[in-house]
Amino acid sequence: WVSDVLGALASDTDDDAVLRDTLRIFLENDAAHETAAAKLDLTFNALMTRLERAVARRGRPIDDRVDVELALAACLRYGPAVL
């Protein structure tokens, strides 16, 4: 299910882990760019670049936010076992 929801973003790589974490923090903060950037210690532009890469790796927009948040929470909780 996690792979179905996250697409290629569900790969067990360091780069995808950073993108998943970025997307998770962004969504946990009600998609507030400034808040997420501050929590990740990133500039606004760096955050936007990561979010664009995460969506590109996923292969589709975040129209199913609840599913994405649950899949990201599963990744955080269970790690590579769900990837």
mmCIF file of the N, C-alpha and C atoms, coordinates in Angstrom:
data_MODEL
# 
_entry.id   MODEL 
# 
loop_
_atom_site.group_PDB 
_atom_site.id 
_atom_site.type_symbol 
_atom_site.label_atom_id 
_atom_site.label_alt_id 
_atom_site.label_comp_id 
_atom_site.label_asym_id 
_atom_site.label_entity_id 
_atom_site.label_seq_id 
_atom_site.pdbx_PDB_ins_code 
_atom_site.Cartn_x 
_atom_site.Cartn_y 
_atom_site.Cartn_z 
_atom_site.occupancy 
_atom_site.B_iso_or_equiv 
_atom_site.pdbx_formal_charge 
_atom_site.auth_seq_id 
_atom_site.auth_comp_id 
_atom_site.auth_asym_id 
_atom_site.auth_atom_id 
_atom_site.pdbx_PDB_model_num 
ATOM 1   N N  . TRP A 1 1  ? 0.820  -1.183 0.000   1.00 0.00 ? 1  TRP A N  1 
ATOM 2   C CA . TRP A 1 1  ? 0.000  0.000  0.000   1.00 0.00 ? 1  TRP A CA 1 
ATOM 3   C C  . TRP A 1 1  ? 0.871  1.256  0.000   1.00 0.00 ? 1  TRP A C  1 
ATOM 4   N N  . VAL A 1 2  ? 1.924  1.270  0.809   1.00 0.00 ? 2  VAL A N  1 
ATOM 5   C CA . VAL A 1 2  ? 2.816  2.435  0.867   1.00 0.00 ? 2  VAL A CA 1 
ATOM 6   C C  . VAL A 1 2  ? 3.414  2.703  -0.513  1.00 0.00 ? 2  VAL A C  1 
ATOM 7   N N  . SER A 1 3  ? 3.850  1.669  -1.194  1.00 0.00 ? 3  SER A N  1 
ATOM 8   C CA . SER A 1 3  ? 4.407  1.840  -2.540  1.00 0.00 ? 3  SER A CA 1 
ATOM 9   C C  . SER A 1 3  ? 3.365  2.345  -3.523  1.00 0.00 ? 3  SER A C  1 
ATOM 10  N N  . ASP A 1 4  ? 2.143  1.865  -3.392  1.00 0.00 ? 4  ASP A N  1 
ATOM 11  C CA . ASP A 1 4  ? 1.069  2.340  -4.271  1.00 0.00 ? 4  ASP A CA 1 
ATOM 12  C C  . ASP A 1 4  ? 0.812  3.832  -4.058  1.00 0.00 ? 4  ASP A C  1 
ATOM 13  N N  . VAL A 1 5  ? 0.845  4.260  -2.807  1.00 0.00 ? 5  VAL A N  1 
ATOM 14  C CA . VAL A 1 5  ? 0.554  5.660  -2.493  1.00 0.00 ? 5  VAL A CA 1 
ATOM 15  C C  . VAL A 1 5  ? 1.734  6.568  -2.839  1.00 0.00 ? 5  VAL A C  1 
ATOM 16  N N  . LEU A 1 6  ? 2.947  6.148  -2.501  1.00 0.00 ? 6  LEU A N  1 
ATOM 17  C CA . LEU A 1 6  ? 4.110  7.010  -2.658  1.00 0.00 ? 6  LEU A CA 1 
ATOM 18  C C  . LEU A 1 6  ? 4.849  6.827  -3.978  1.00 0.00 ? 6  LEU A C  1 
ATOM 19  N N  . GLY A 1 7  ? 4.541  5.791  -4.715  1.00 0.00 ? 7  GLY A N  1 
ATOM 20  C CA . GLY A 1 7  ? 5.229  5.558  -5.985  1.00 0.00 ? 7  GLY A CA 1 
ATOM 21  C C  . GLY A 1 7  ? 6.718  5.358  -5.773  1.00 0.00 ? 7  GLY A C  1 
ATOM 22  N N  . ALA A 1 8  ? 7.515  5.932  -6.663  1.00 0.00 ? 8  ALA A N  1 
ATOM 23  C CA . ALA A 1 8  ? 8.971  5.787  -6.592  1.00 0.00 ? 8  ALA A CA 1 
ATOM 24  C C  . ALA A 1 8  ? 9.561  6.436  -5.351  1.00 0.00 ? 8  ALA A C  1 
ATOM 25  N N  . LEU A 1 9  ? 8.803  7.307  -4.708  1.00 0.00 ? 9  LEU A N  1 
ATOM 26  C CA . LEU A 1 9  ? 9.262  7.945  -3.471  1.00 0.00 ? 9  LEU A CA 1 
ATOM 27  C C  . LEU A 1 9  ? 9.388  6.923  -2.335  1.00 0.00 ? 9  LEU A C  1 
ATOM 28  N N  . ALA A 1 10 ? 8.850  5.742  -2.528  1.00 0.00 ? 10 ALA A N  1 
ATOM 29  C CA . ALA A 1 10 ? 8.927  4.688  -1.510  1.00 0.00 ? 10 ALA A CA 1 
ATOM 30  C C  . ALA A 1 10 ? 10.209 3.863  -1.623  1.00 0.00 ? 10 ALA A C  1 
ATOM 31  N N  . SER A 1 11 ? 11.182 4.343  -2.371  1.00 0.00 ? 11 SER A N  1 
ATOM 32  C CA . SER A 1 11 ? 12.461 3.637  -2.496  1.00 0.00 ? 11 SER A CA 1 
ATOM 33  C C  . SER A 1 11 ? 13.282 3.796  -1.225  1.00 0.00 ? 11 SER A C  1 
ATOM 34  N N  . ASP A 1 12 ? 14.027 2.769  -0.898  1.00 0.00 ? 12 ASP A N  1 
ATOM 35  C CA . ASP A 1 12 ? 14.855 2.784  0.310   1.00 0.00 ? 12 ASP A CA 1 
ATOM 36  C C  . ASP A 1 12 ? 16.218 3.397  -0.002  1.00 0.00 ? 12 ASP A C  1 
ATOM 37  N N  . THR A 1 13 ? 16.212 4.695  -0.312  1.00 0.00 ? 13 THR A N  1 
ATOM 38  C CA . THR A 1 13 ? 17.458 5.420  -0.568  1.00 0.00 ? 13 THR A CA 1 
ATOM 39  C C  . THR A 1 13 ? 17.519 6.624  0.368   1.00 0.00 ? 13 THR A C  1 
ATOM 40  N N  . ASP A 1 14 ? 18.712 7.109  0.585   1.00 0.00 ? 14 ASP A N  1 
ATOM 41  C CA . ASP A 1 14 ? 18.880 8.283  1.450   1.00 0.00 ? 14 ASP A CA 1 
ATOM 42  C C  . ASP A 1 14 ? 18.189 9.506  0.856   1.00 0.00 ? 14 ASP A C  1 
ATOM 43  N N  . ASP A 1 15 ? 18.296 9.685  -0.456  1.00 0.00 ? 15 ASP A N  1 
ATOM 44  C CA . ASP A 1 15 ? 17.677 10.838 -1.105  1.00 0.00 ? 15 ASP A CA 1 
ATOM 45  C C  . ASP A 1 15 ? 16.157 10.798 -0.948  1.00 0.00 ? 15 ASP A C  1 
ATOM 46  N N  . ASP A 1 16 ? 15.559 9.636  -1.178  1.00 0.00 ? 16 ASP A N  1 
ATOM 47  C CA . ASP A 1 16 ? 14.108 9.534  -1.028  1.00 0.00 ? 16 ASP A CA 1 
ATOM 48  C C  . ASP A 1 16 ? 13.688 9.679  0.429   1.00 0.00 ? 16 ASP A C  1 
ATOM 49  N N  . ALA A 1 17 ? 14.521 9.240  1.353   1.00 0.00 ? 17 ALA A N  1 
ATOM 50  C CA . ALA A 1 17 ? 14.205 9.417  2.776   1.00 0.00 ? 17 ALA A CA 1 
ATOM 51  C C  . ALA A 1 17 ? 14.152 10.901 3.126   1.00 0.00 ? 17 ALA A C  1 
ATOM 52  N N  . VAL A 1 18 ? 15.074 11.693 2.587   1.00 0.00 ? 18 VAL A N  1 
ATOM 53  C CA . VAL A 1 18 ? 15.075 13.133 2.824   1.00 0.00 ? 18 VAL A CA 1 
ATOM 54  C C  . VAL A 1 18 ? 13.823 13.754 2.212   1.00 0.00 ? 18 VAL A C  1 
ATOM 55  N N  . LEU A 1 19 ? 13.464 13.338 1.008   1.00 0.00 ? 19 LEU A N  1 
ATOM 56  C CA . LEU A 1 19 ? 12.272 13.880 0.351   1.00 0.00 ? 19 LEU A CA 1 
ATOM 57  C C  . LEU A 1 19 ? 10.999 13.490 1.097   1.00 0.00 ? 19 LEU A C  1 
ATOM 58  N N  . ARG A 1 20 ? 10.931 12.243 1.578   1.00 0.00 ? 20 ARG A N  1 
ATOM 59  C CA . ARG A 1 20 ? 9.760  11.813 2.363   1.00 0.00 ? 20 ARG A CA 1 
ATOM 60  C C  . ARG A 1 20 ? 9.647  12.627 3.645   1.00 0.00 ? 20 ARG A C  1 
ATOM 61  N N  . ASP A 1 21 ? 10.762 12.834 4.320   1.00 0.00 ? 21 ASP A N  1 
ATOM 62  C CA . ASP A 1 21 ? 10.758 13.604 5.568   1.00 0.00 ? 21 ASP A CA 1 
ATOM 63  C C  . ASP A 1 21 ? 10.331 15.047 5.305   1.00 0.00 ? 21 ASP A C  1 
ATOM 64  N N  . THR A 1 22 ? 10.830 15.627 4.239   1.00 0.00 ? 22 THR A N  1 
ATOM 65  C CA . THR A 1 22 ? 10.458 16.992 3.874   1.00 0.00 ? 22 THR A CA 1 
ATOM 66  C C  . THR A 1 22 ? 8.958  17.078 3.618   1.00 0.00 ? 22 THR A C  1 
ATOM 67  N N  . LEU A 1 23 ? 8.433  16.153 2.843   1.00 0.00 ? 23 LEU A N  1 
ATOM 68  C CA . LEU A 1 23 ? 7.008  16.156 2.527   1.00 0.00 ? 23 LEU A CA 1 
ATOM 69  C C  . LEU A 1 23 ? 6.169  15.933 3.778   1.00 0.00 ? 23 LEU A C  1 
ATOM 70  N N  . ARG A 1 24 ? 6.613  15.024 4.649   1.00 0.00 ? 24 ARG A N  1 
ATOM 71  C CA . ARG A 1 24 ? 5.888  14.747 5.892   1.00 0.00 ? 24 ARG A CA 1 
ATOM 72  C C  . ARG A 1 24 ? 5.806  15.985 6.778   1.00 0.00 ? 24 ARG A C  1 
ATOM 73  N N  . ILE A 1 25 ? 6.926  16.655 6.965   1.00 0.00 ? 25 ILE A N  1 
ATOM 74  C CA . ILE A 1 25 ? 6.951  17.844 7.812   1.00 0.00 ? 25 ILE A CA 1 
ATOM 75  C C  . ILE A 1 25 ? 6.114  18.962 7.199   1.00 0.00 ? 25 ILE A C  1 
ATOM 76  N N  . PHE A 1 26 ? 6.184  19.110 5.892   1.00 0.00 ? 26 PHE A N  1 
ATOM 77  C CA . PHE A 1 26 ? 5.376  20.109 5.206   1.00 0.00 ? 26 PHE A CA 1 
ATOM 78  C C  . PHE A 1 26 ? 3.884  19.851 5.435   1.00 0.00 ? 26 PHE A C  1 
ATOM 79  N N  . LEU A 1 27 ? 3.442  18.616 5.268   1.00 0.00 ? 27 LEU A N  1 
ATOM 80  C CA . LEU A 1 27 ? 2.024  18.287 5.440   1.00 0.00 ? 27 LEU A CA 1 
ATOM 81  C C  . LEU A 1 27 ? 1.601  18.362 6.907   1.00 0.00 ? 27 LEU A C  1 
ATOM 82  N N  . GLU A 1 28 ? 2.486  17.951 7.819   1.00 0.00 ? 28 GLU A N  1 
ATOM 83  C CA . GLU A 1 28 ? 2.168  18.027 9.254   1.00 0.00 ? 28 GLU A CA 1 
ATOM 84  C C  . GLU A 1 28 ? 1.949  19.465 9.712   1.00 0.00 ? 28 GLU A C  1 
ATOM 85  N N  . ASN A 1 29 ? 2.530  20.393 8.997   1.00 0.00 ? 29 ASN A N  1 
ATOM 86  C CA . ASN A 1 29 ? 2.408  21.811 9.345   1.00 0.00 ? 29 ASN A CA 1 
ATOM 87  C C  . ASN A 1 29 ? 1.390  22.506 8.451   1.00 0.00 ? 29 ASN A C  1 
ATOM 88  N N  . ASP A 1 30 ? 0.357  21.770 8.073   1.00 0.00 ? 30 ASP A N  1 
ATOM 89  C CA . ASP A 1 30 ? -0.745 22.304 7.275   1.00 0.00 ? 30 ASP A CA 1 
ATOM 90  C C  . ASP A 1 30 ? -0.286 22.965 5.984   1.00 0.00 ? 30 ASP A C  1 
ATOM 91  N N  . ALA A 1 31 ? 0.739  22.402 5.373   1.00 0.00 ? 31 ALA A N  1 
ATOM 92  C CA . ALA A 1 31 ? 1.270  22.889 4.100   1.00 0.00 ? 31 ALA A CA 1 
ATOM 93  C C  . ALA A 1 31 ? 1.712  24.349 4.180   1.00 0.00 ? 31 ALA A C  1 
ATOM 94  N N  . ALA A 1 32 ? 2.176  24.745 5.347   1.00 0.00 ? 32 ALA A N  1 
ATOM 95  C CA . ALA A 1 32 ? 2.690  26.107 5.534   1.00 0.00 ? 32 ALA A CA 1 
ATOM 96  C C  . ALA A 1 32 ? 4.175  26.119 5.166   1.00 0.00 ? 32 ALA A C  1 
ATOM 97  N N  . HIS A 1 33 ? 4.477  26.733 4.043   1.00 0.00 ? 33 HIS A N  1 
ATOM 98  C CA . HIS A 1 33 ? 5.848  26.725 3.531   1.00 0.00 ? 33 HIS A CA 1 
ATOM 99  C C  . HIS A 1 33 ? 6.854  27.326 4.518   1.00 0.00 ? 33 HIS A C  1 
ATOM 100 N N  . GLU A 1 34 ? 6.520  28.461 5.069   1.00 0.00 ? 34 GLU A N  1 
ATOM 101 C CA . GLU A 1 34 ? 7.452  29.143 5.961   1.00 0.00 ? 34 GLU A CA 1 
ATOM 102 C C  . GLU A 1 34 ? 7.731  28.317 7.219   1.00 0.00 ? 34 GLU A C  1 
ATOM 103 N N  . THR A 1 35 ? 6.683  27.725 7.777   1.00 0.00 ? 35 THR A N  1 
ATOM 104 C CA . THR A 1 35 ? 6.845  26.909 8.983   1.00 0.00 ? 35 THR A CA 1 
ATOM 105 C C  . THR A 1 35 ? 7.693  25.679 8.700   1.00 0.00 ? 35 THR A C  1 
ATOM 106 N N  . ALA A 1 36 ? 7.384  24.985 7.604   1.00 0.00 ? 36 ALA A N  1 
ATOM 107 C CA . ALA A 1 36 ? 8.139  23.785 7.247   1.00 0.00 ? 36 ALA A CA 1 
ATOM 108 C C  . ALA A 1 36 ? 9.592  24.124 6.958   1.00 0.00 ? 36 ALA A C  1 
ATOM 109 N N  . ALA A 1 37 ? 9.829  25.203 6.241   1.00 0.00 ? 37 ALA A N  1 
ATOM 110 C CA . ALA A 1 37 ? 11.207 25.610 5.939   1.00 0.00 ? 37 ALA A CA 1 
ATOM 111 C C  . ALA A 1 37 ? 11.979 25.891 7.219   1.00 0.00 ? 37 ALA A C  1 
ATOM 112 N N  . ALA A 1 38 ? 11.344 26.564 8.166   1.00 0.00 ? 38 ALA A N  1 
ATOM 113 C CA . ALA A 1 38 ? 12.008 26.866 9.434   1.00 0.00 ? 38 ALA A CA 1 
ATOM 114 C C  . ALA A 1 38 ? 12.313 25.590 10.206  1.00 0.00 ? 38 ALA A C  1 
ATOM 115 N N  . LYS A 1 39 ? 11.354 24.661 10.261  1.00 0.00 ? 39 LYS A N  1 
ATOM 116 C CA . LYS A 1 39 ? 11.585 23.414 10.998  1.00 0.00 ? 39 LYS A CA 1 
ATOM 117 C C  . LYS A 1 39 ? 12.691 22.581 10.369  1.00 0.00 ? 39 LYS A C  1 
ATOM 118 N N  . LEU A 1 40 ? 12.818 22.655 9.053   1.00 0.00 ? 40 LEU A N  1 
ATOM 119 C CA . LEU A 1 40 ? 13.845 21.888 8.350   1.00 0.00 ? 40 LEU A CA 1 
ATOM 120 C C  . LEU A 1 40 ? 15.147 22.667 8.193   1.00 0.00 ? 40 LEU A C  1 
ATOM 121 N N  . ASP A 1 41 ? 15.152 23.915 8.671   1.00 0.00 ? 41 ASP A N  1 
ATOM 122 C CA . ASP A 1 41 ? 16.310 24.800 8.543   1.00 0.00 ? 41 ASP A CA 1 
ATOM 123 C C  . ASP A 1 41 ? 16.719 24.951 7.072   1.00 0.00 ? 41 ASP A C  1 
ATOM 124 N N  . LEU A 1 42 ? 15.705 25.229 6.241   1.00 0.00 ? 42 LEU A N  1 
ATOM 125 C CA . LEU A 1 42 ? 15.912 25.420 4.811   1.00 0.00 ? 42 LEU A CA 1 
ATOM 126 C C  . LEU A 1 42 ? 15.417 26.802 4.405   1.00 0.00 ? 42 LEU A C  1 
ATOM 127 N N  . THR A 1 43 ? 15.913 27.268 3.282   1.00 0.00 ? 43 THR A N  1 
ATOM 128 C CA . THR A 1 43 ? 15.334 28.473 2.701   1.00 0.00 ? 43 THR A CA 1 
ATOM 129 C C  . THR A 1 43 ? 14.025 28.078 2.023   1.00 0.00 ? 43 THR A C  1 
ATOM 130 N N  . PHE A 1 44 ? 13.207 29.070 1.746   1.00 0.00 ? 44 PHE A N  1 
ATOM 131 C CA . PHE A 1 44 ? 11.946 28.824 1.054   1.00 0.00 ? 44 PHE A CA 1 
ATOM 132 C C  . PHE A 1 44 ? 12.195 28.130 -0.284  1.00 0.00 ? 44 PHE A C  1 
ATOM 133 N N  . ASN A 1 45 ? 13.190 28.611 -1.029  1.00 0.00 ? 45 ASN A N  1 
ATOM 134 C CA . ASN A 1 45 ? 13.489 28.032 -2.339  1.00 0.00 ? 45 ASN A CA 1 
ATOM 135 C C  . ASN A 1 45 ? 13.979 26.593 -2.232  1.00 0.00 ? 45 ASN A C  1 
ATOM 136 N N  . ALA A 1 46 ? 14.786 26.300 -1.222  1.00 0.00 ? 46 ALA A N  1 
ATOM 137 C CA . ALA A 1 46 ? 15.270 24.930 -1.037  1.00 0.00 ? 46 ALA A CA 1 
ATOM 138 C C  . ALA A 1 46 ? 14.106 24.000 -0.691  1.00 0.00 ? 46 ALA A C  1 
ATOM 139 N N  . LEU A 1 47 ? 13.194 24.480 0.144   1.00 0.00 ? 47 LEU A N  1 
ATOM 140 C CA . LEU A 1 47 ? 12.016 23.688 0.477   1.00 0.00 ? 47 LEU A CA 1 
ATOM 141 C C  . LEU A 1 47 ? 11.197 23.417 -0.776  1.00 0.00 ? 47 LEU A C  1 
ATOM 142 N N  . MET A 1 48 ? 10.957 24.442 -1.576  1.00 0.00 ? 48 MET A N  1 
ATOM 143 C CA . MET A 1 48 ? 10.166 24.276 -2.797  1.00 0.00 ? 48 MET A CA 1 
ATOM 144 C C  . MET A 1 48 ? 10.825 23.277 -3.747  1.00 0.00 ? 48 MET A C  1 
ATOM 145 N N  . THR A 1 49 ? 12.131 23.335 -3.857  1.00 0.00 ? 49 THR A N  1 
ATOM 146 C CA . THR A 1 49 ? 12.848 22.391 -4.717  1.00 0.00 ? 49 THR A CA 1 
ATOM 147 C C  . THR A 1 49 ? 12.652 20.965 -4.229  1.00 0.00 ? 49 THR A C  1 
ATOM 148 N N  . ARG A 1 50 ? 12.784 20.749 -2.932  1.00 0.00 ? 50 ARG A N  1 
ATOM 149 C CA . ARG A 1 50 ? 12.574 19.404 -2.379  1.00 0.00 ? 50 ARG A CA 1 
ATOM 150 C C  . ARG A 1 50 ? 11.150 18.928 -2.588  1.00 0.00 ? 50 ARG A C  1 
ATOM 151 N N  . LEU A 1 51 ? 10.186 19.804 -2.363  1.00 0.00 ? 51 LEU A N  1 
ATOM 152 C CA . LEU A 1 51 ? 8.785  19.412 -2.545  1.00 0.00 ? 51 LEU A CA 1 
ATOM 153 C C  . LEU A 1 51 ? 8.499  19.059 -4.004  1.00 0.00 ? 51 LEU A C  1 
ATOM 154 N N  . GLU A 1 52 ? 9.049  19.841 -4.922  1.00 0.00 ? 52 GLU A N  1 
ATOM 155 C CA . GLU A 1 52 ? 8.877  19.538 -6.346  1.00 0.00 ? 52 GLU A CA 1 
ATOM 156 C C  . GLU A 1 52 ? 9.493  18.192 -6.696  1.00 0.00 ? 52 GLU A C  1 
ATOM 157 N N  . ARG A 1 53 ? 10.663 17.903 -6.144  1.00 0.00 ? 53 ARG A N  1 
ATOM 158 C CA . ARG A 1 53 ? 11.313 16.614 -6.393  1.00 0.00 ? 53 ARG A CA 1 
ATOM 159 C C  . ARG A 1 53 ? 10.502 15.481 -5.793  1.00 0.00 ? 53 ARG A C  1 
ATOM 160 N N  . ALA A 1 54 ? 9.940  15.696 -4.598  1.00 0.00 ? 54 ALA A N  1 
ATOM 161 C CA . ALA A 1 54 ? 9.132  14.653 -3.957  1.00 0.00 ? 54 ALA A CA 1 
ATOM 162 C C  . ALA A 1 54 ? 7.896  14.337 -4.790  1.00 0.00 ? 54 ALA A C  1 
ATOM 163 N N  . VAL A 1 55 ? 7.224  15.357 -5.264  1.00 0.00 ? 55 VAL A N  1 
ATOM 164 C CA . VAL A 1 55 ? 6.029  15.150 -6.084  1.00 0.00 ? 55 VAL A CA 1 
ATOM 165 C C  . VAL A 1 55 ? 6.411  14.481 -7.406  1.00 0.00 ? 55 VAL A C  1 
ATOM 166 N N  . ALA A 1 56 ? 7.529  14.890 -7.979  1.00 0.00 ? 56 ALA A N  1 
ATOM 167 C CA . ALA A 1 56 ? 7.986  14.266 -9.222  1.00 0.00 ? 56 ALA A CA 1 
ATOM 168 C C  . ALA A 1 56 ? 8.311  12.785 -9.008  1.00 0.00 ? 56 ALA A C  1 
ATOM 169 N N  . ARG A 1 57 ? 8.972  12.459 -7.907  1.00 0.00 ? 57 ARG A N  1 
ATOM 170 C CA . ARG A 1 57 ? 9.300  11.053 -7.600  1.00 0.00 ? 57 ARG A CA 1 
ATOM 171 C C  . ARG A 1 57 ? 8.022  10.252 -7.366  1.00 0.00 ? 57 ARG A C  1 
ATOM 172 N N  . ARG A 1 58 ? 7.052  10.868 -6.735  1.00 0.00 ? 58 ARG A N  1 
ATOM 173 C CA . ARG A 1 58 ? 5.776  10.191 -6.488  1.00 0.00 ? 58 ARG A CA 1 
ATOM 174 C C  . ARG A 1 58 ? 5.052  9.938  -7.801  1.00 0.00 ? 58 ARG A C  1 
ATOM 175 N N  . GLY A 1 59 ? 5.182  10.859 -8.727  1.00 0.00 ? 59 GLY A N  1 
ATOM 176 C CA . GLY A 1 59 ? 4.596  10.675 -10.042 1.00 0.00 ? 59 GLY A CA 1 
ATOM 177 C C  . GLY A 1 59 ? 3.207  11.254 -10.221 1.00 0.00 ? 59 GLY A C  1 
ATOM 178 N N  . ARG A 1 60 ? 2.705  11.934 -9.195  1.00 0.00 ? 60 ARG A N  1 
ATOM 179 C CA . ARG A 1 60 ? 1.386  12.578 -9.297  1.00 0.00 ? 60 ARG A CA 1 
ATOM 180 C C  . ARG A 1 60 ? 1.246  13.590 -8.163  1.00 0.00 ? 60 ARG A C  1 
ATOM 181 N N  . PRO A 1 61 ? 0.329  14.548 -8.307  1.00 0.00 ? 61 PRO A N  1 
ATOM 182 C CA . PRO A 1 61 ? 0.149  15.574 -7.269  1.00 0.00 ? 61 PRO A CA 1 
ATOM 183 C C  . PRO A 1 61 ? -0.382 14.984 -5.958  1.00 0.00 ? 61 PRO A C  1 
ATOM 184 N N  . ILE A 1 62 ? -0.330 15.775 -4.932  1.00 0.00 ? 62 ILE A N  1 
ATOM 185 C CA . ILE A 1 62 ? -0.797 15.360 -3.605  1.00 0.00 ? 62 ILE A CA 1 
ATOM 186 C C  . ILE A 1 62 ? -2.292 15.691 -3.495  1.00 0.00 ? 62 ILE A C  1 
ATOM 187 N N  . ASP A 1 63 ? -3.096 15.010 -4.271  1.00 0.00 ? 63 ASP A N  1 
ATOM 188 C CA . ASP A 1 63 ? -4.547 15.197 -4.211  1.00 0.00 ? 63 ASP A CA 1 
ATOM 189 C C  . ASP A 1 63 ? -5.182 14.329 -3.125  1.00 0.00 ? 63 ASP A C  1 
ATOM 190 N N  . ASP A 1 64 ? -4.481 13.280 -2.742  1.00 0.00 ? 64 ASP A N  1 
ATOM 191 C CA . ASP A 1 64 ? -4.960 12.330 -1.741  1.00 0.00 ? 64 ASP A CA 1 
ATOM 192 C C  . ASP A 1 64 ? -4.151 12.503 -0.449  1.00 0.00 ? 64 ASP A C  1 
ATOM 193 N N  . ARG A 1 65 ? -4.220 13.682 0.100   1.00 0.00 ? 65 ARG A N  1 
ATOM 194 C CA . ARG A 1 65 ? -3.368 14.073 1.221   1.00 0.00 ? 65 ARG A CA 1 
ATOM 195 C C  . ARG A 1 65 ? -3.419 13.109 2.406   1.00 0.00 ? 65 ARG A C  1 
ATOM 196 N N  . VAL A 1 66 ? -4.595 12.644 2.768   1.00 0.00 ? 66 VAL A N  1 
ATOM 197 C CA . VAL A 1 66 ? -4.709 11.751 3.927   1.00 0.00 ? 66 VAL A CA 1 
ATOM 198 C C  . VAL A 1 66 ? -3.935 10.459 3.682   1.00 0.00 ? 66 VAL A C  1 
ATOM 199 N N  . ASP A 1 67 ? -4.070 9.884  2.508   1.00 0.00 ? 67 ASP A N  1 
ATOM 200 C CA . ASP A 1 67 ? -3.325 8.667  2.190   1.00 0.00 ? 67 ASP A CA 1 
ATOM 201 C C  . ASP A 1 67 ? -1.823 8.921  2.224   1.00 0.00 ? 67 ASP A C  1 
ATOM 202 N N  . VAL A 1 68 ? -1.403 10.038 1.670   1.00 0.00 ? 68 VAL A N  1 
ATOM 203 C CA . VAL A 1 68 ? 0.025  10.375 1.657   1.00 0.00 ? 68 VAL A CA 1 
ATOM 204 C C  . VAL A 1 68 ? 0.542  10.540 3.081   1.00 0.00 ? 68 VAL A C  1 
ATOM 205 N N  . GLU A 1 69 ? -0.200 11.251 3.911   1.00 0.00 ? 69 GLU A N  1 
ATOM 206 C CA . GLU A 1 69 ? 0.231  11.436 5.298   1.00 0.00 ? 69 GLU A CA 1 
ATOM 207 C C  . GLU A 1 69 ? 0.314  10.102 6.041   1.00 0.00 ? 69 GLU A C  1 
ATOM 208 N N  . LEU A 1 70 ? -0.652 9.225  5.817   1.00 0.00 ? 70 LEU A N  1 
ATOM 209 C CA . LEU A 1 70 ? -0.617 7.906  6.473   1.00 0.00 ? 70 LEU A CA 1 
ATOM 210 C C  . LEU A 1 70 ? 0.558  7.070  5.973   1.00 0.00 ? 70 LEU A C  1 
ATOM 211 N N  . ALA A 1 71 ? 0.819  7.101  4.682   1.00 0.00 ? 71 ALA A N  1 
ATOM 212 C CA . ALA A 1 71 ? 1.948  6.349  4.129   1.00 0.00 ? 71 ALA A CA 1 
ATOM 213 C C  . ALA A 1 71 ? 3.268  6.888  4.666   1.00 0.00 ? 71 ALA A C  1 
ATOM 214 N N  . LEU A 1 72 ? 3.395  8.196  4.763   1.00 0.00 ? 72 LEU A N  1 
ATOM 215 C CA . LEU A 1 72 ? 4.613  8.796  5.311   1.00 0.00 ? 72 LEU A CA 1 
ATOM 216 C C  . LEU A 1 72 ? 4.771  8.457  6.788   1.00 0.00 ? 72 LEU A C  1 
ATOM 217 N N  . ALA A 1 73 ? 3.671  8.425  7.529   1.00 0.00 ? 73 ALA A N  1 
ATOM 218 C CA . ALA A 1 73 ? 3.728  8.042  8.941   1.00 0.00 ? 73 ALA A CA 1 
ATOM 219 C C  . ALA A 1 73 ? 4.157  6.586  9.082   1.00 0.00 ? 73 ALA A C  1 
ATOM 220 N N  . ALA A 1 74 ? 3.671  5.732  8.189   1.00 0.00 ? 74 ALA A N  1 
ATOM 221 C CA . ALA A 1 74 ? 4.079  4.323  8.215   1.00 0.00 ? 74 ALA A CA 1 
ATOM 222 C C  . ALA A 1 74 ? 5.577  4.192  7.937   1.00 0.00 ? 74 ALA A C  1 
ATOM 223 N N  . CYS A 1 75 ? 6.092  4.983  7.002   1.00 0.00 ? 75 CYS A N  1 
ATOM 224 C CA . CYS A 1 75 ? 7.529  4.967  6.713   1.00 0.00 ? 75 CYS A CA 1 
ATOM 225 C C  . CYS A 1 75 ? 8.335  5.403  7.925   1.00 0.00 ? 75 CYS A C  1 
ATOM 226 N N  . LEU A 1 76 ? 7.864  6.434  8.588   1.00 0.00 ? 76 LEU A N  1 
ATOM 227 C CA . LEU A 1 76 ? 8.562  6.928  9.771   1.00 0.00 ? 76 LEU A CA 1 
ATOM 228 C C  . LEU A 1 76 ? 8.550  5.891  10.880  1.00 0.00 ? 76 LEU A C  1 
ATOM 229 N N  . ARG A 1 77 ? 7.420  5.253  11.073  1.00 0.00 ? 77 ARG A N  1 
ATOM 230 C CA . ARG A 1 77 ? 7.254  4.281  12.160  1.00 0.00 ? 77 ARG A CA 1 
ATOM 231 C C  . ARG A 1 77 ? 7.950  2.953  11.908  1.00 0.00 ? 77 ARG A C  1 
ATOM 232 N N  . TYR A 1 78 ? 7.807  2.423  10.680  1.00 0.00 ? 78 TYR A N  1 
ATOM 233 C CA . TYR A 1 78 ? 8.295  1.072  10.384  1.00 0.00 ? 78 TYR A CA 1 
ATOM 234 C C  . TYR A 1 78 ? 9.541  1.025  9.529   1.00 0.00 ? 78 TYR A C  1 
ATOM 235 N N  . GLY A 1 79 ? 9.962  2.149  8.994   1.00 0.00 ? 79 GLY A N  1 
ATOM 236 C CA . GLY A 1 79 ? 11.196 2.211  8.224   1.00 0.00 ? 79 GLY A CA 1 
ATOM 237 C C  . GLY A 1 79 ? 11.172 1.368  6.972   1.00 0.00 ? 79 GLY A C  1 
ATOM 238 N N  . PRO A 1 80 ? 12.311 0.784  6.617   1.00 0.00 ? 80 PRO A N  1 
ATOM 239 C CA . PRO A 1 80 ? 12.446 0.044  5.359   1.00 0.00 ? 80 PRO A CA 1 
ATOM 240 C C  . PRO A 1 80 ? 11.486 -1.151 5.217   1.00 0.00 ? 80 PRO A C  1 
ATOM 241 N N  . ALA A 1 81 ? 10.931 -1.613 6.312   1.00 0.00 ? 81 ALA A N  1 
ATOM 242 C CA . ALA A 1 81 ? 10.031 -2.771 6.229   1.00 0.00 ? 81 ALA A CA 1 
ATOM 243 C C  . ALA A 1 81 ? 8.807  -2.501 5.372   1.00 0.00 ? 81 ALA A C  1 
ATOM 244 N N  . VAL A 1 82 ? 8.384  -1.248 5.268   1.00 0.00 ? 82 VAL A N  1 
ATOM 245 C CA . VAL A 1 82 ? 7.183  -0.936 4.470   1.00 0.00 ? 82 VAL A CA 1 
ATOM 246 C C  . VAL A 1 82 ? 7.539  -0.382 3.090   1.00 0.00 ? 82 VAL A C  1 
ATOM 247 N N  . LEU A 1 83 ? 8.803  -0.241 2.790   1.00 0.00 ? 83 LEU A N  1 
ATOM 248 C CA . LEU A 1 83 ? 9.190  0.341  1.504   1.00 0.00 ? 83 LEU A CA 1 
ATOM 249 C C  . LEU A 1 83 ? 9.293  -0.691 0.421   1.00 0.00 ? 83 LEU A C  1 
# 
